[in-house]
Amino acid sequence: MQLSWQSPWAALVGAMVALAIIVLSIAFARKHSAENIVRVFSMDDDLATERASQLLRQWRLLNRAAAALMAAALLLTFALIARPATVDQGEERASSRDIVLCLDVSGSTLPYDREVIDTYRDLVSHFQGERIGMSIFNSTSRTVFPLTDDYELVSHQLELASKALSGVQSQDDIDKMSDEDYQRISDWLEGTQNRKDATSLIGDGVVSCAAMLPGFTYGSASTAGSTERSRAASIVLATDNVVSGTPVYTLNQALSLTSKANITVDGLFSGPEASEKESTTTDMRKLIEAHHGTFLTQSNGTSVNELVRDINTRRNKESQASSKASMVDDPAWWVLALAVIVTIWLLLVWRLKR
């Protein structure tokens, strides 16, 4: 880290004041000596002995050393007045992101949800300060775990989710599932299907996910963006955008609210490749990209794992580019040096008095 000074002028002013005091003190001392010269006795005879000369030389040496140490202590004091600081960019970047995994858990998307979860299980091991939360939705939403940087808790919850979805790859897998496995999935999905005749209410799901982030307010777009955001916030939305039922918020309305709150929503198409050209998919792409989000599909053989990592890499770069380096006071070594010098000076003064 590069050293810099936050108040260099304060140190300069202090040095000038100290220099002025020293010059005036010397001037007044010389004037006083010139006006009051009274030769009382001479020490030449007393210092003629070898022992006396040795003690005088020792006294002068200690006196000069004490003066040098006092000068060094004065310089260090001026340095501390100038507030030595370092540019701390690592800490700023390490804690500048909030991520919410927003997963559609209707039957058609569950296999893709597990791949998203497994990818984040690996990514979390490399996080440093990012906060992450997860919400799942169908006709209603459930928070799996709130926004947190407790990575042990996050890893545990993601592992439980992955195990619960381990047998959900096709309808045949579900039909062959044991009662215990089926109950595990039902327990994990509990709370996401509380409205009859409605599934994949995506707009409502996005709004519920956004509510986990600081600064988001339910209601009109004008109130949603009233809070200035200090951390980059993003939602990773995994869905096939197939809505059944009447949502409170459409996807367009939900994205307008998140956009006003400076929350970026990235879309990950969680459906078969054969559905990527359908109107529901193209509409989702247009809405996500219109609100400055990234929309990715599994075209060209790209896996869900690669898509998730792509989104995470893009957001990481944006977060680092937009972070402002902070000036952090760093007086530690200067204070230690000053303490050591003052301690040695006190020892010399004590020796001089003896």
Secondary structure, 3 states (H helix, E strand, C coil): CCEEECCHHHHHHHHHHHHHHHHHHHHHHHHHHHHCCCCCCCCCCHHHCHHHHHHHHHHHHHHHHHHHHHHHHHHHHHHHHCCEEEEECHHHHHCCEEEEEEEECCCCCHHHHHHHHHHHHHHHCCCCCCEEEEEEECCCEEEEEEEECCHHHHHHHHHHHHHHCCCCCCHHHHHCCCHHHHHHHHHHHCCCCCCCCCECCHHHHHHHHHCCCCCCCCCCHHHHCCCCCCCEEEEEEEECCCCECCCCCCHHHHHHHHHHCCEEEEEEECCCHHHCCCHHHHHHHHHHHHCCCCEECCHHHCCHHHHHHHHHHHHHHHHHHHCCCEEEECCHHHHHHHHHHHHHHHHHHHHHHC
